[in-house]
Amino acid sequence: MEHIHNSSRSAAIPREAELLIACGAACATNQGTERIAGLAGDEIDWESLLRIAAGHGMTSIVWRSLSLHAKRVPAEVLALLRTRYLTNSARNLYLANELLNVLDLLESNGVPAIAFKGPALAAAAYGEPGLREFSDLDILVQPSTFIRARQTLIEHGYRPRCSDQRALESAVFQCFEDAFVADDGVAVLDVHWRIVPRYLSFPDSESLWARARRAELQGRYVNTLAAEDLLLFLCVHGAKHGWPLLSWICDLAGLIHRNDSLDWPVLFSRAESVRNRRPLLLGLRLAHDLMGAVIPSEFLAAVRADPAVARLGVRATRSMFRNLGERAGLFQELILPLRSIESPRQRIRYLVDRALTPTLEDWEALPLPPPLFALYYLTRPFRLAFAKGKKLLRG
């Protein structure tokens, strides 16, 4: 296997970012532990490391890894990391219990649901919920049961993001999820009836449900995605957003590391069947190069054979540590997602849908009654132009 730090150095990232990568690899794949001792010490700007770790959702992972090298870390830094880890663990436990309550509620009202991301992904990727940092809960329901799920949640105190059900049901809007906030204001629940937007290709909901499996969460068994479907989703989701967070690569590497039964031929075949080969290759390259994820040699050869993936991998690594805390740059926001699509026809569809197809954000910016929904095709370009213009003026 290649040394993990080779790829990170080729991306010209700071020493604090290299230490963050080593901490992630230690938790996700048990790789890179020797790098931590070599990187930690007087040359590290600990304030910068704390800031970068928080920005990438990696504070708990950094605590777990650096606690094994306590003599090389300032005591006050370790104490702060430990406090944040314990806070995150308590919050994750609360959210995991809330997720179980929601699943029970929906099931009792005839709405089965699949849990993915959030606590379910924490358990699958790390075996310890406290190591993953997340802000909301994600579930997938069947399209035919979404309205029933929505009504059930509203009746039990969840406030929907979209107050007009007619907007959700309209073919005008590019909808695939809706968000709900619990009475406590802490739990945010994203209910999906599609797992990705229409402008991205992915296995249909029916096939995802047919392959769903049961997994343990907090001593209970819940519906989750098949490992191959979850891994492909993480790659597509990462490419869609331009891979802005190192924690997403940790999740991917941890999932690979803890799934000895992963069916690699099926994974690659499934990705090709929905034209998602390049997002898969890019995600696997990042997980292997940065986190030491072990990929069978024949499939690693496929990862290495695509020069576009090599270029995207280096640029993605560099971009995720640039301008941390600010808005995503053009590369992450548009160029990487676009170059992750191999088919010219699919690229055109992606650009047209992103630019012209209305979303719930358009409705929220200017709520109109259903007879006027078609006007959003005219107002969306102006809204996007205004938003991008404000971003450019801010520099």
Secondary structure, DSSP 8 states (H G I E B T S, - for coil): ---HHHHHHHTT--HHHHHHHHHHHHHHHS--HHHHHHH-STT--HHHHHHHHHHTT-HHHHHHHHGGGGGGS-HHHHHHHHHHHHHHHHHHHHHHHHHHHHHHHHHHTT---EEESHHHHHHHHHS-GGG---SSEEEE--GGGHHHHHHHHHHTT-EES---HHHHH-TTS--SEEEEE-TTSS-EEEEESSSS-TTS----HHHHHHH-EEEEETTEEEEE--HHHHHHHHHHHHHHHT---HHHHHHHHHHHHT-TT--HHHHHHHHHHTT-HHHHHHHHHHHHHHH-----HHHHHHHHH-HHHHHHHHHHHHHTTSSTTS---HIIIIIHHHHT---HHHHHHHHHHHHHS--HHHHHHS---GGGGGGHHHHHHHHHHHHHHHHHHT-
